[in-house]
Every structure is written in C-alpha cells, then in structure tokens.
Amino acid sequence: MDYKFLNKVLDQIVSETTIDHDKRVIRLPYQPSSFTLAHQSLYFPYVMSRFSTHCKSIYGLNDDEISYVWNEYREIFIIKYKKENGL
C-alpha cells in the first residue's frame, strides 16, 4: 500500500468533513445528506458502504486501502469531535 497517497486521501476526506456546532449538524463528503450531532448512524454499515463507494469511485482505492483509510478516519473524527465538544 502507498501510505503516502492514502494519508493524502485521508487528509482530503477529513478536510471535507464539517461539524457545525451552531446548527448541530455533521456533513460528511460521502453522504448525500447531513446528520444531526445526536444521530448515531455514523457507525452503521450503511455509512461504511457509502464511504467505500466514495473511496473507490473518487480515489480508486481497493478494499484493503479503504479499510486503512476508514479506520484512520474514524479515529481522527472521534478525536476531533471529542476535542471540539470538550469531552
């Protein structure tokens, strides 16, 4: 795996993920609609499926690469969310 490229993909997806605390909305680049902050669907298999499709069609990643990017993305997202919410 080309970790340099995968980390660039990861950085791009992270930069396109927004959390609007005022509106209490999360916008994910691979989801057609936003989530409220209280929404737990971020962890459902459907979201992983959308993420996988996005990574294949936009970045040409294979399943192993998608798994790496997904695991890293989830960790970064959780840390970012906790930090921004004082948790």
C-alpha positions as CSV (number, residue, x, y, z in Angstrom):
1,M,0.0,0.0,0.0
2,D,1.1,3.5,-0.8
3,Y,0.7,5.1,2.7
4,K,1.8,8.5,1.5
5,F,-1.1,8.5,-1.0
6,L,-3.6,7.0,1.4
7,N,-2.7,9.7,4.0
8,K,-3.3,12.4,1.4
9,V,-6.7,10.8,0.7
10,L,-7.4,10.7,4.4
11,D,-6.4,14.4,4.8
12,Q,-8.8,15.3,2.0
13,I,-11.7,13.4,3.4
14,V,-11.1,14.9,6.9
15,S,-10.9,18.4,5.5
16,E,-14.2,17.9,3.7
17,T,-15.9,16.7,6.9
18,T,-17.5,19.6,8.8
19,I,-19.1,19.8,12.2
20,D,-21.4,22.9,12.6
21,H,-21.9,23.2,16.3
22,D,-24.4,26.1,16.0
23,K,-26.7,24.1,13.7
24,R,-25.7,20.8,15.4
25,V,-25.0,19.2,12.0
26,I,-22.3,16.9,10.7
27,R,-21.6,17.0,6.9
28,L,-19.7,14.0,5.5
29,P,-18.3,14.2,2.0
30,Y,-19.5,10.7,1.2
31,Q,-23.1,11.1,2.5
32,P,-25.8,12.8,0.4
33,S,-27.3,14.4,3.5
34,S,-26.2,15.8,6.8
35,F,-26.6,14.3,10.3
36,T,-27.6,15.9,13.5
37,L,-24.9,15.7,16.2
38,A,-27.2,13.3,18.2
39,H,-27.5,10.9,15.2
40,Q,-25.8,7.6,15.8
41,S,-25.9,6.4,12.1
42,L,-22.3,7.3,11.6
43,Y,-21.4,3.8,12.8
44,F,-24.0,1.8,10.8
45,P,-22.8,-0.5,8.0
46,Y,-24.6,1.8,5.5
47,V,-22.2,4.6,6.2
48,M,-19.2,2.4,5.7
49,S,-20.8,1.2,2.4
50,R,-21.1,4.8,1.3
51,F,-17.6,5.6,2.4
52,S,-16.3,2.6,0.5
53,T,-18.2,3.6,-2.7
54,H,-16.8,7.1,-2.4
55,C,-13.2,5.9,-2.0
56,K,-13.5,3.5,-4.9
57,S,-15.1,6.0,-7.3
58,I,-13.2,9.2,-6.4
59,Y,-9.8,7.8,-5.4
60,G,-9.6,4.3,-7.0
61,L,-8.9,2.6,-3.7
62,N,-9.1,-1.2,-3.2
63,D,-10.7,-2.9,-0.2
64,D,-7.5,-3.0,1.9
65,E,-6.8,0.6,1.3
66,I,-10.4,1.6,2.1
67,S,-10.1,-0.3,5.3
68,Y,-6.9,1.5,6.3
69,V,-8.4,5.0,5.4
70,W,-11.7,4.2,7.2
71,N,-10.0,3.1,10.4
72,E,-7.8,6.2,10.4
73,Y,-10.7,8.5,9.5
74,R,-12.9,7.2,12.3
75,E,-10.1,7.7,14.9
76,I,-9.5,11.3,13.7
77,F,-13.2,12.1,13.5
78,I,-13.8,10.8,17.0
79,I,-10.8,12.7,18.4
80,K,-11.8,15.9,16.6
81,Y,-15.4,15.6,17.8
82,K,-14.5,14.9,21.4
83,K,-11.9,17.8,21.3
84,E,-14.4,20.3,19.9
85,N,-17.1,19.2,22.4
86,G,-14.8,19.3,25.4
87,L,-15.1,15.5,26.1
